């Protein structure tokens, strides 16, 4: 119930309700020019049921995704994944570029789960803000303009072309990001690390022991620690604690829940247990952390 109340506080944008012309009702994507007037719709914390991409050709804009602020300038691209909390602020008057929205079905999920699984580690975090070399950026912009032309005058065949172009664009970004953030030990237990991250995102509220995740993955706790150290440079228990800390920060920053409600939502036995956890990890209380986050992100 507490989690439901928390989520209700955040507006959720649905792509099917973003309709600027009759054809939009039958399209799984949108492409708009990046204009200040349009950005006013994204200045409050919200979540999307779709992918949201900003491509900056000129000027500057800040976008906050979860508890991180990204500074975008010419040549930078930001992809916000579905259900990530985000909002836009502090954009310059000369800002130009593109905004692309598309349904999750267009993302290369099946390919990433199978043939390209080594590319799927921390993908959302890496794609939240990335920069392409000049030539690759120009090629990406040209591709997006082709998609925009189809969006403006769609046909049955052209819609299929647009879906293909979007996948080409995404795969190009994924390849570039993979080069910037190479994944070590790709051939050694990669699938186990990915399985651990997926399981952690599903169970972190109720399961906080390395033993639990190791048993679910049919390996020993020692082996799980070895794998997490290889792939992300931290122990399994630290990965678990950092996931909990991320959600604590998220709720302190974006929700109106009391510390007691946050504690129970995240599986702590009491507010004092939450206090003890935050103090042990960050050397400050939840109240101090909340004030710090407010000063950094909402000042």
C-alpha atoms as one frame of an Amber mdcrd trajectory, in Angstrom:
protein
   0.000   0.000   0.000   2.810   2.408   0.883   4.544   1.700  -2.423   1.287
   2.269  -4.309   0.816   5.646  -2.607   4.391   6.577  -3.468   3.936   5.720
  -7.123   0.656   7.634  -7.251   2.551  10.813  -6.363   4.501  10.628  -9.621
   2.782  11.534 -12.875   3.013   8.822 -15.538   3.196   9.844 -19.186   1.608
   7.439 -21.686   2.643   7.545 -25.324  -0.879   6.745 -26.528  -2.057  10.018
 -24.978   0.600  12.066 -26.777  -1.368  12.763 -29.936  -0.591  15.701 -32.223
  -2.202  14.369 -35.384  -4.725  11.685 -36.308  -2.087   9.182 -37.469  -0.452
   9.154 -34.021  -3.144   6.814 -32.724  -1.691   4.078 -34.936   2.001   4.838
 -34.417   4.354   3.331 -31.836   6.779   6.269 -32.027   6.913  10.072 -32.074
   9.622  12.507 -33.232   9.555  16.206 -32.347  11.894  19.161 -32.672  13.545
  19.980 -29.351  11.881  23.316 -28.577  11.599  25.214 -25.317   7.808  25.245
 -25.491   7.708  21.456 -25.753  10.098  21.026 -22.827   7.629  22.716 -20.494
   5.695  19.440 -20.524   8.673  17.668 -18.956   9.663  20.043 -16.150   7.962
  18.109 -13.346   9.148  14.726 -12.019   7.367  12.000 -13.951   7.700   8.495
 -15.372   7.051   7.282 -18.903   5.544   4.062 -20.192   7.869   4.458 -23.191
  11.449   5.308 -24.094  12.282   9.019 -24.155  15.341  10.246 -26.061  16.859
  13.730 -26.252  19.426  14.550 -28.934  21.110  17.936 -28.483  22.412  19.615
 -31.638  22.901  23.076 -30.138  22.602  24.700 -26.721  22.406  23.078 -23.302
  19.843  21.352 -21.104  19.889  19.538 -17.776  17.948  16.333 -17.244  17.605
  14.555 -13.934  17.111  10.788 -14.147  16.439   9.132 -10.799  18.994  10.674
  -8.400  21.520  11.835 -11.020  21.680  15.092 -12.986  23.058  14.940 -16.530
  24.310  18.045 -18.350  23.587  17.761 -22.052  25.239  19.909 -24.700  25.756
  19.646 -28.449  26.714  16.100 -29.414  25.156  14.437 -26.382  22.264  11.996
 -26.275  20.162  10.904 -23.316  17.898   7.849 -23.249  15.397   7.591 -20.400
  14.088   4.065 -19.944  10.438   3.290 -19.126   9.544   3.800 -15.442  12.658
   5.854 -14.672  11.735   9.052 -12.819  12.999  12.107 -14.682  12.494  15.778
 -15.395  14.107  18.552 -17.439  15.428  21.901 -16.193  17.733  24.800 -16.983
  17.671  24.757 -20.781  19.261  27.500 -22.887  17.331  29.731 -25.282  19.322
  28.480 -28.280  18.535  24.813 -27.580  17.881  22.721 -30.717  17.760  19.012
 -31.379  15.248  16.176 -31.415  12.983  14.320 -29.004  12.090  10.725 -29.833
   9.465   8.659 -28.043   8.828   5.010 -28.792   7.146   2.021 -27.224   9.235
  -0.537 -25.400   8.413  -3.186 -28.000  10.719  -1.373 -30.444  13.725  -1.702
 -28.156  16.095  -4.530 -29.006  15.196  -6.481 -25.856  15.181  -9.977 -27.342
  18.501  -9.453 -29.106  20.079  -8.050 -25.939  18.834 -10.976 -23.870  20.347
 -13.488 -26.269  22.963 -12.756 -28.950  24.101  -9.430 -27.443  23.829 -10.265
 -23.739  27.386  -8.998 -22.988  26.164  -5.536 -24.027  23.282  -5.632 -21.546
  25.217  -4.894 -18.341  24.288  -1.540 -16.753  22.861  -0.537 -20.121  20.212
   1.857 -18.836  22.706   3.751 -16.660  25.228   3.996 -19.506  22.614   5.201
 -22.001  21.155   7.834 -19.669  23.870  10.166 -20.966  26.341   9.486 -23.743
  28.313  11.403 -26.344  29.119  10.231 -29.853  32.143  11.150 -31.993  31.269
  13.938 -34.447  30.816  11.725 -37.500  28.697   9.166 -35.634  26.591  11.946
 -34.129  25.932  13.475 -37.545  24.952  10.050 -38.887  22.588   9.587 -35.940
  20.975  12.988 -36.532  20.503  12.180 -40.225  18.850   8.889 -39.286  16.529
  10.610 -36.809  15.546  13.182 -39.424  14.571  10.321 -41.724  12.439   8.880
 -38.923  10.878  12.307 -38.361   9.999  12.612 -42.049   8.217   9.269 -41.844
   6.476  10.323 -38.626   5.172  13.472 -40.299   3.848  11.558 -43.338   3.492
   7.895 -42.377   2.388   5.027 -44.578   2.159   1.315 -43.874   5.523   0.595
 -45.499   7.226   3.703 -44.131   6.168   2.830 -40.578   8.100  -0.423 -40.933
  11.071   1.548 -42.249  10.908   3.838 -39.215  10.921   0.897 -36.813  13.975
  -0.465 -38.605  15.721   2.942 -38.447  15.003   3.216 -34.717  16.611  -0.173
 -34.105  19.632   0.804 -36.216  19.942   4.024 -34.194  19.698   2.157 -30.877
  22.164  -0.551 -31.856  24.629   2.133 -32.942  24.319   3.822 -29.551  24.681
   0.522 -27.719  27.823  -0.297 -29.710  29.292   3.130 -28.942  28.473   2.924
 -25.239  29.911  -0.587 -25.085  33.183   0.841 -26.390  33.136   3.600 -23.766
  32.252   1.174 -20.949  33.821  -2.148 -21.947  32.526  -5.167 -20.088  35.344
  -7.290 -18.738  35.284 -11.070 -18.709  32.536 -11.279 -21.294  32.953 -15.028
 -21.717  33.123 -15.847 -18.011  29.844 -16.111 -16.127  28.347 -13.080 -17.889
  24.876 -14.614 -17.759  25.146 -15.141 -14.000  25.952 -11.481 -13.365  23.035
 -10.379 -15.542  20.785 -12.841 -13.705  21.944 -11.464 -10.362  21.175  -7.867
 -11.378  17.715  -8.813 -12.639  16.933 -10.796  -9.512  18.215  -7.999  -7.293
  15.930  -5.451  -8.947  12.973  -7.746  -8.328  13.733  -8.841  -4.759  15.821
  -6.158  -3.015  12.907  -5.072  -0.822  12.613  -8.454   0.855  15.855 -10.349
   0.185  19.147  -8.847   1.335  21.554 -11.726   1.802  24.208 -12.937  -0.589
  23.194 -16.470   0.363  19.686 -15.965  -1.060  20.854 -14.672  -4.456  23.608
 -17.268  -4.695  21.145 -20.082  -4.006  18.719 -18.742  -6.616  21.561 -18.730
  -9.148  22.765 -22.193  -8.059  26.246 -21.011  -7.096  28.093 -20.430  -3.822
  28.185 -16.997  -2.123  31.950 -16.955  -2.668  31.486 -17.510  -6.417  28.836
 -14.772  -6.630  31.241 -12.357  -4.938  33.964 -13.237  -7.427  31.609 -12.606
 -10.348  30.303  -9.252  -9.083  33.843  -8.060  -8.349  34.880  -8.909 -11.916
  31.940  -7.185 -13.572  31.241  -4.134 -11.409  34.149  -3.887  -8.989  32.111
  -4.448  -5.816  31.094  -7.340  -3.617  27.631  -8.854  -3.862  26.599  -7.455
  -0.479  27.684  -3.966  -1.533  25.669  -4.318  -4.745  22.627  -5.268  -2.650
  23.132  -2.370  -0.240  23.711   0.123  -3.058  20.458  -0.934  -4.727  18.605
  -0.305  -1.461  20.356   3.054  -1.038  19.328   4.085  -4.547  15.676   3.444
  -3.701  15.987   5.252  -0.363  17.361   8.309  -2.170  14.656   8.030  -4.816
  11.867   8.027  -2.249  13.416  10.765  -0.106  13.757  12.947  -3.185  10.556
  12.287  -5.107   7.906  11.076  -2.659   5.978  12.640   0.212   6.289   9.504
   2.328   7.430   9.768   5.922  10.628   8.053   6.990   8.469   5.479   8.784
   6.549   4.699   5.586   9.765   4.461   3.566  11.274   2.135   6.163   8.354
  -0.298   6.035   8.044  -0.095   2.242  11.683  -1.102   1.868  11.472  -3.970
   4.322  13.095  -2.404   7.385  11.680  -3.510  10.730  11.438   0.059  12.022
  12.432   3.662  11.228  15.406   3.223  13.552  16.593   0.293  11.419  16.425
   2.544   8.336  18.297   5.234  10.262  20.982   2.753  11.295  21.403   1.472
   7.721  21.763   4.948   6.183  24.137   6.102   8.913  26.310   3.009   8.489
  26.554   3.521   4.741  26.667   7.298   4.390  27.627   8.572   7.865  24.455
  10.674   8.028  20.819  10.293   9.024  17.919   9.969   6.555  16.883  13.517
   7.486  20.356  14.847   6.705  20.426  12.856   3.463  17.022  14.227   2.463
  18.173  17.797   3.109  21.351  17.178   1.132  19.414  15.753  -1.821  16.949
  18.638  -1.755  19.798  21.142  -1.825  21.541  19.395  -4.718  18.586  18.520
  -6.906  15.813  21.006  -6.194  17.656  24.201  -5.316
